[in-house]
């Protein structure tokens, strides 16, 4: 992974680092898409399990809600949500690095003109 903290000497080095970020984003794309599909399926399944459990439970609204939350948790423990959020955060960090790198390239080009 590129290290933007080290000293940058010329625009070519910046471009090489941007290419590394681009490669990293390309390699992550399928994983991120797969996680998105898994997360939204799990979310749908969890909401369905909650609704079924809530409607079939007896008791007060609070008791039915607690019963439904437990039923929904057995369908999805939230781990896929964590993976999905982690993948999104990694992509956002790479996009930020790319944006910073592009700004540095433009600045460096202007300064050397």
Secondary structure, DSSP 8 states (H G I E B T S, - for coil): ---TTS---SHHHHHHHHHHHHHHHHHHHHHHHHHHHHHHHHHHHHHHHHHHHHHH--S-HHHHHHHHHHHHHHH--SHHHHHHHHHHHHHHHHHHHHHHHHHHHHHHHHHH-
